[in-house]
Amino acid sequence: MRLRLLAFASPLLCLALLALCGRTAQAAPAAPAESSTDELAIRRAAHDYVKAFEKGDAKALAALWAPKAVYINSETGQKFEGRSAIEGAFRDMFKKSGSAKIKVSVQQVRLVAPTVGIEDGVATVIRADEEPSESSYTAVYIKQDGKWLIDSVRETELPPPPGATEHLEPLAWLIGKWVDQDDDADIHSTYAWTANKAFITHAFTVRIGDQINLRGMQIIAWDPAAKRIRSWAFDSTGGFAEGKWRQDGDRWIIQSDSTLADGKKGSAVNVLKKVDDDHYTWKSSARQIDGEMQPNIDEVPVVREELSDEASSDKAADSDKPADSETESSDADSSK
């Protein structure tokens, strides 16, 4: 079963993780001792901004802006001047859009004058039932009465990497929740786009009885160098796998090479076949672990979770129906 799950895996996740780690771990140039306190204060202001935003606290957000600051809504282009107007803008936004999460990655803080600082970073806003929106930003801070306050912010929405979405679009029908059930286990999968549709994520859970036996994550990506779709998967035991995908009509053939948690090497050829928008099948062949051939896995049907839930409800409803007419007739005869 584990080799089966690892079959869907691919690589650009690793590149994305390395890039992210590199961005986070890359130390900023050493700053003069007298400026380090100011840089930390600006970074702390960014942290406070996230907390206030996620609480939907328009007043606390506005307090982080300078009294004469200018805020321009990046979506509408509308300009708001002054702390009071900015507070009203955020209050209207929270009222209209509801609560949201925001992730801010501060990439650089520069002090260009004793009372002026510039912060560069990337912000991702996540709202329920919406695709995350990601933008790069440059915030200008000014120091007033010993406190660093936002004077202006310029945002630029980040486009998806060239070609990535286009090449992953043939797999867009997978987006959503799926279930594969049999007498031994339930496998639940959730496919989702990442911000700007640069990658597809695949989270899976294997439940045997009432216990979760295995969890995992897969990233599906377009590799512009190899000019093909690839994937990497990782499971909760420490196993991982890489997959190379190619399309053949309504089938996706995935060559998977995996490393199990005990260090053994495995490989398989997996075939994912779309039946319609709510059904697909999966099978695995040429399976081996450390050179020893393993049994093939015959075609397994997979269905959208919503349809599976409906089928379960219908089955339960049928079991609750009164006895059929034949039984009723028999009961009536016996009572004569």
N, C-alpha and C positions, 0 to 999 in steps of 0.2 A: 504493500500500500504506500509506503513512504517513497519508493522509487517512482511510483505512479504520480504522486503529488509533485515531486521535484521535477517531473518531466516538463511542466509548463514553463520552466525558468529561463532567465535571460540577463544580459550584462550591463547595459548602460547604467543600471542602478549603481553598480560599483563605481563607474566613472562619476556619476552624480554625487555619490557619497564622498568620494575622494575630493571632488571639487568643493563640496560643502565643507568638509573637514579642513581642506586647505584654506578656504576663505576664513573659517572661524579661528583656525590655529595660527594663521599668518600674523605675526606680531607687527603692530604698527611701528614705524620708526621711533626710536627713542626720543621722547620729548624732554625739553628742559624741565628741571625739577619744579620751577615756579609755575609751569603751565599744567603739570599733571593733575593738580587739584581741580582746575577749571575743566579739563577734558573729562574727568570722572563725573563732575557735576552735570555736564551736558549729556553724558551717557545715562546718568541717573534720571535726568529729565525725560529721556526717551522711554525709560522703564516705567516712569510714572504715567506717561502718556498712554502706554498699553493698558495699564491697570484701569485708568479712568475710562478709556474707550470700551473695554470689555464690561465694565459696570454700567455703561450707558449714562455716565455722569457728565452731562454737558457743562455744568458749572465748573467741575474740577478740570475738565479739558480746557475750557476757556481760560482758566487761571494760569495755565502753562504758557499762554501767549502774552506778548507785550501789550500794554494798554492801547497802543496805536498800530497794532499788527494788521496785516492784510492776509486774508485767507481766500483763495480762489478754488471753488469746487471744480475738481478735475473733470467731472462728468458733464456738468452743465455750463461751466465757464463763468458762473455767477461770482461776483466779488463781494466780500464782506470785510468791512473796515471797522476796526475797534473790537475790543474784547466783548462788549455786549452783543454786537451783531454776530460775532463768531459763536458765542454761546447759543444764540437763537438758531443759527444754522445747524449746529450739532443736535440741538434738541429736536428740530424738525426732522432731521435725518434719522435719528433713533426712533422717533414716533412713526415714521413712514416705513422704515426697513426692519425695525425690531432689533433684537440683540445680535451681536456679531463678535467673532473672535478676530484678533489681529496679531500677526507675528511680525516683529521688526528685527531685522539684522543690520546692526550698525557696522558699516564697513570702514568708515574713516571719520575722524574728528580733527579739524584743522583750526588753529587759532590764528586768524589773519590780523588781529589787532588785540590790544589788551581787553577790549570790551566787545569784540565781535568773533564769533565762532561759526564754523560751517560743518554740518554733519551730513555725510552721504550714506545711503543705505538702501535696503529693499524692504518693502512692506507688503504683506499678504493679508487680505481681508477675506474672512471665511464666514459666510452666512448659510443658514439652513436652506436646503433645496436650491442652492445656487452654486455655479462653478466658482471656485476661489479666484479672486482678482489680484494680480501681482503687479507692482509698480516700483520703479526706482524713484528715489526722491533726494532732493537736496534741501536741507533746512538751514536757514540763517538764524542764529541766536544772537541776542544782544544781552549784555550784562547791565542790569539796573538794580540799584540798591543792594548789590552783592548777590543777586540771583540771576541765573541764566534763563531767559525767556525766548520763546519762538517769535521771530519778527515776520518771517515769511517761509512758505514751503512751495517748492516746484516739483510736481510729480509727472512721471512719464510712464504710461502703461507699457509693460514688457511684452513684446510680441512672442509667439511661439518660435522655437528654432526653425529655420527655413526647411520646409519639406517634412518635418516630423509629423505634424498632424495629418497632412495629406497621405503619408505612407501608412499611418496607423488607422486611418478612417475605415478600411475594410474590416477591422476588428471592432468597430464602434458598437455593433449589435450586441457584443458581450457585456456592455455596460449595464450594471444591475446586479441583482442577487440571484444565485442559482443553488440548486440542491441536487445531490445524487444520493439516493437512499437505497439500502438493501437490508437484508436480515441481520447483517453483521455491524454496519456502521452507517452514520449519516455524514456526508461531506458537504459543508456549506461554503460557498464561494461568493465574494463580492468584488466585482470589477468596477473601477472608477478612473476617470481622467484626473491627472494632476493639474496644477495651475497652468493655464494657457495650453492645455492639451499637448504637452510635450511628451508625456509618458502615460501608460495605462498601468495602474496598480491592481494587484490581485491578492486579496487577503483570503486565506482559507482556514477552516477549522474542521478537524475530524473528531466526531463524537461517537464513542462506543458505549451504548447503554446511556447512563446518566453522567458519564465522565468524559471530559474533553481530553482526548489522547494525544492530539498534535495540533499545533498552530503553525502558520507560516505566512510569508509575504513574498510576492513575486513582482518584479518590475518588467514590463514589456516596453521595448524602445526601438526606434529606428536608428540603425547604425549607419551614418552617412559615409563612413570610410569603407565599410564592407558592402554598403548598399543593400542591406537586408534587415529584416526584423530579427532582433535577438532578445533574449530574456535571461534574467538571473532570479533564482529563488532561494530562500533561506527558511529552514524550519526550526522549531523550538528545541530540537535535540542537538542542533549544531551542524546538521547536514546542509549542503548547498548544491546547486546545480546550475548549469548554463545551457541554454537552448538556442538553436538556430532554426528559424522558421522559414518555410517557403509555401506559397499558395499553389494549389492545384485544383482549379475550379472552386467547388464549395468546400474543399478540404484544406486544412492546414497541416502540413507534415513537419514535425518538430524533432530534430536530432538533439537528444539530451545527453549530456555528460555530467555525472554527479560525483560528489564525494560524500560518503556517509559519515555519521558522527564517529564511527570507530576507525575511520581512515580508509576504508575500503572504497574502491573505485567502481562506478557503475555506468552503464549507458543503456539507451533504449531509443527506439523510433516510435514516436507517439503521433497519433492522427486525431485531430479535432475536426469534426464534420458538422457544418450547420445544416439543420433540418428545416427550421424556419426561425422566425425572430424569437420564439419562446422555447425552442428545443435544439439541443445538439447532442452528438454522440462522441465518445472518446474511447480509444483503444490503444494498446501498447504491444509492440513486438520487438524482436531482436534484443531482448533484455538480458543483460549479463551483469554479474557482480564479481570483480576480480577474476575475470576470464571464465567464470562458470555460468552457463546458460540458465536462465530462469524461465518459468512458464509464461506464455503470452497472457495478456489480459484481453479478453474478448470485448466486443463493443458494449459500452455502458451508456445508457440514456441519462441525460442531464436536462433538468427542466427549470424554468424560472420559479423562484421560491413562491411567488404569488399564486401560480397555478397549482403548485404542490400543496399549498395551504388550502386552496379551494377543494382539491381532490380529497384531502384529509377530512375536511368539514362535511363533504357530501357522503363520504364513507361512514362517518360518525352518525350523520342524520339517518342513513339507511338502516343502521343497526338499532336506531331508536324507534323505527316504525313498528306499528302493531302487527300482529301475526297476519300472514296473507289470508286470502279468502278461503283457500282450501282448508287451512287449519281452523278458521272460524266455522266453516261448514261442518267439519268433523266434530267440533265442540258442540255445535247445535244438535247434530244427530245423536250424540251421546247423552244429551240432556232430555231426549224424548222419552 
